[in-house]
């Protein structure tokens, strides 16, 4: 046998292609999919938070009352509106601030705290009279027109807007900032550039 033929080796196949590291196109695709996933999760989270927020629930109840003004009795709508307004006020200002108020005191408190300046003591008497009217008192319930109830429903809408920070929080925030400014001013060396 020829010694040169003994040195020959068989033809070897190609090595399999590695799956890692990925080509740049796959990295771009993975980045796009990751961004889409993050955006989708943020949108889902925002929708979930919106549906769990008390404002959205109150807004839906108010819009439902607005559609039922002409269909349901005035007493029923006034009762539900009064209850909803009290709940909104308790969420915004705390139970201790308004839960025990009744009658004229309740209307005066609403005057003082209303974000839009609606005159509850003049136009909101329906809320303290009509829910407690006897069932057979047709004179009182028949005299209430749907437009006055709709006006009251629209007057509750500004209560659902995001409220500004209370003065106590703003004061504590300013105090915190001034403490940090004072601390930084004490620790920073002062340089004099005068000759």
N, C-alpha and C positions, 0 to 999 in steps of 0.2 A: 504494500500500500504506500502510496505517495505521502511523504511527510507533510507536504504543503496542504494536502487535502485534509489531513487530520487537524490542522489548525483552523479550518473553516468551522464556523458555528452556524446554527440554524437561524433563519430570519425570525426576529422577535416582533411581536405586535406592538402597537403604540400603547403608551401608558394611558390609563383612564384619566379623563379630565377631572380635576378636583372641583368639588362644589364650593369650596371656600378658599380664598376670599372671593366674594361676589364681584361681578363686573360693575362698573360705575352706574350703568342703567338700572340695575337691581337696587342699588343704594338710593337712587333718586326715587324709584317706585316705592321703596320702603319708607322714605321720608314723607312722600305725599300721602301714603296710607296712614301713617302715624298722625300727621296733621289733621286729616279728615276724621280720624277716630277721636282726637282731642276736641275738635270743634263739635262733633256730634255729641260727645259726652257733656260738653259745656252747655249746649242747647238743651239737652235732656234735663240737666241739672237746673237750668234757669226755668224751664217749663214746670218742673216739679216744685221748685220754690214758689213760683207764681201761684200755682194751684193750692199750695199749702198756706199761703199768706192770708191773714185775716182780712186784709183789704179786698182781695179778690172775692172772697166769700161774701163780704158785706156788699160789694158792688153787684154781685149776681143777685143777691136778695133784694137790693133796691131796684134793680131793673125788672125783677119779677113782680115786685109791688107796683111799679109803674105800669106794667101791662095789665095788672089785675084791678087797677083803679076803677075802670068802667064795668068790670064783670062782677067783682065781689062787692060786698056791702061796705059802706064807708066806715062803719064801726070796726070791722075786721081789719081793714087796711090801716086805720089809725092805730089800732092796738099793736099790730105787728111793726109798724113804723116807730112807735114810741119805744117798744122793746129793743128794736135794732139800734136806735139812736142812743139809748142808755148803754147798751153793750159797747158801742163804738167809743162813747165817752169814757167808759171804764177802762178800755184798752189803752186809750191815748193818755189819760190823766191819772189812772189808778183808781182802784175801788174806793179808797178812803176819801178821795176828792169829791165824788159825786154819787155814790151808790145810795146814800141815805136821803138825798134831796127829793122833795116832792112838791107838787103844785107850783105856786108862784116862785118859790126858791129855785126849783129846777129850771124854770124858764129864765130867771135872772142869771143863773149860772151859765146857761147856754148862751145868753146874750154876751156875757163877759168873755167866754172862751171861744166863741165861733170864729173860725179862721176867715170867713168871708164877710163878717159883720151883719149877718141876717138878724132881723129883729124878732126873736123868738117870743118875747113877752107880748108883742102886739099880734103877730100872725100865727103863733104856735099854740094858741089856746085849745085848738082841736085836740092836741096830743094829751092834754090833761083832763079835758071834759068828755070827749067822745068815747074813749075806751071804757069809762066807768058809768056810762049812761045805762039805765035799765033797758032790758031787751024790748020792752013794749013802748019805749019812748020814741015814737016815730017822728015827732016834731023835730027833735034834736038831730037825729040821723038823716032825716030827709033834707034838712036845711044845709047840709054839707055838700058842696058841689065837688066833682072830681078834680077840677082845676086847682082848687085850693090844696087838695091832698097832693097833687102832682107838684105844686110849688114847694111844699114841704119836703117831698122826696128829693127834688133838685137842690134844696138847701142843705141836705145832708151830704151831698157829694163832696163838697170841699173838705169835710171831715176825714175823707179817705185819702187825701193827698199825704205825701211824706211830710212829717212834721220836722221842723228844725230842731237842732239840739237844744235841750233845756238850758236855761241860763246857768244852772249849777254846773253842768258839764262844761260849758264854755268857760266859766270862771276857773274851774279846776284845770282845764287845758291851758289857759293863759298863765296860771300860776306855775304849772309844770314847765312851760316853755321859758318863763322868766327865771326859774331856778336854774335851768340848764344854761341859759345865757350868762347868768351871774357866775356859775361854776366855770364855764369856758373862759370868761373874761378874767377870772382870778388866776387861772392856770396858764394863760397865754402870756408870754413875755412881752413887755411893752418896749418898743424900740423908739428911740428918739433920733430923728434924722435932721435935727437942727444943728447948725454949726456954732 
